[in-house]
């Protein structure tokens, strides 16, 4: 992946965010960037991409996402006036 392709999302735009880092962590980010000859932004983006890839592949995330989906389905059923676990309406 080229430096330019890392800067854009699938629609070709960037979103600017503000993140606070402890000074020591930011120093480490800048040191890695200097050694690799890239920007601190590239180090941060690459690091977050790797972190998220590992995170979503974890068993803990899979368990949490299944629980999240079950809660969402329960909310939708409630909004539709359905009984939990079924499609029968609570009200006619």
C-alpha positions in Angstrom: 0.0 0.0 0.0 1.4 3.4 -0.9 1.7 6.3 1.4 -1.1 8.1 -0.6 -3.5 5.2 -0.5 -3.1 5.0 3.3 -4.3 8.6 3.6 -7.8 8.0 2.2 -10.8 6.0 2.9 -12.7 4.0 0.3 -14.4 7.2 -0.9 -11.2 9.1 -1.1 -11.6 11.4 1.9 -9.9 11.8 5.3 -11.4 12.6 8.6 -9.4 14.6 11.1 -9.6 13.5 14.7 -8.1 14.8 17.9 -6.4 12.3 20.1 -4.5 12.8 23.3 -1.4 10.8 23.9 0.9 10.6 27.0 4.1 12.5 26.2 6.2 9.3 26.4 4.0 7.5 23.9 4.1 10.4 21.5 7.9 10.5 21.7 8.0 6.8 20.8 5.7 7.4 17.8 7.9 10.2 16.6 11.0 8.0 17.1 9.5 5.1 15.1 8.5 7.6 12.4 12.0 9.0 12.2 13.6 5.6 11.9 11.2 4.4 9.2 11.2 7.7 7.3 7.4 8.2 7.5 5.1 10.6 9.3 3.8 10.2 12.8 0.4 10.0 11.2 1.4 6.9 9.2 2.7 5.2 12.3 -0.5 5.9 14.2 -2.7 4.8 11.3 -0.7 1.7 10.7 -0.7 0.9 14.4 -4.5 1.4 14.7 -5.1 -0.7 11.6 -3.0 -3.6 13.1 -4.7 -3.2 16.5 -8.2 -3.3 15.1 -7.4 -6.3 12.8 -6.1 -8.2 15.8 -9.0 -7.1 18.1 -11.8 -8.1 15.8 -10.2 -11.5 15.2 -10.1 -12.2 18.9 -12.5 -14.6 20.7 -13.4 -11.8 23.1 -14.6 -9.5 20.3 -16.6 -12.3 18.7 -18.3 -13.0 22.0 -19.0 -9.3 22.6 -20.3 -8.8 19.0 -22.7 -11.7 19.3 -24.0 -10.3 22.6 -24.3 -6.9 21.0 -26.3 -8.3 18.1 -28.6 -10.2 20.5 -29.3 -7.0 22.4 -30.0 -5.1 19.2 -32.4 -7.8 18.0 -34.2 -7.6 21.4 -34.5 -3.9 21.0 -36.0 -4.2 17.5 -38.4 -6.9 18.7 -39.5 -4.6 21.5 -39.9 -1.6 19.1 -42.1 -3.8 16.9 -44.2 -4.8 19.9 -43.1 -8.5 19.5 -42.7 -11.0 22.3 -39.1 -11.9 23.2 -37.9 -14.8 21.0 -40.9 -14.8 18.7 -42.7 -12.8 16.1 -46.1 -12.6 17.8 -47.3 -9.1 18.5 -47.9 -8.0 22.0 -50.7 -5.7 20.9 -53.2 -6.2 18.1 
